[in-house]
Amino acid sequence: MGTRQTRDVPRRSSTWLSVLITAALLAAVVAWHPAEQFAAVRRTIGLAGERALPAPALRPRGGTFAFVMTQPGSQDPVGWDPCEEIRYSVAPAGAPAGGRELIDRALARASSATGLSFDDVGDTERRPFPEGRRLFGPREPVVIGWGTADEYAELAGDVAGLGGAIAERGGAGRLRFVSGGVVLDIEAFTAAAVAQRPRVMEAIVLHELAHVVGLGHVSEPMELMFANNAGQIDFGIGDLEGLARLGSLPCGG
Ligand SMILES: [Zn+2]
């Protein structure tokens, strides 16, 4: 176009919040695991699925929500097994002061809204969304970390974070999320931003975690999952219903 583009650093202005959560959604990919065999073993040795946390109450109140992935040929959402803890690791490289606390608080809120349990398996040097995926390897924990557009091209411009999950086909033929990741833009998550706007920055983490558990974007500005968030820092009523549904899926494959 002949114009010089200068958007190395997002502008911090009154519209800062309106652009922060224009977070691209990393497409979930489907890997086929030999999960049927594990399901058979579980049945043989008599392990009954039990939730670590109670299922959330389902109280539809007219909000707007969307699922990032649905079961093939149906409107049923793809989600995590609520009888298994979601294992995660934090990759601390590049984290601002106070960054870990944002993650901890957002995880607690995501857990509360879904009834899903998150299990911290320890910090890691692994990167969120490592290149490629192992089709038949062990299930990797969700990795939550920090990155730049040099490493994650999707973080270019005003995008402040990415979140997504990976599904596999379980024993009953249904898709289940088994891993995923969140990467938060180091340019947006400065120590000053975390100190001065902790609730806003926490909302970005929460938005990305909602992608990990299965919510997609909506066009309703009152929901946290509005792609171009304009000030919503808490879950809206549609977000909460979608999250409750994701946390109420049947246990097992
Ligand atoms: Zn998003």
Residues whose N, C-alpha, C, O or C-beta is under 5 A from the ligand:
A	BS01	ZN	A23 A24 L25
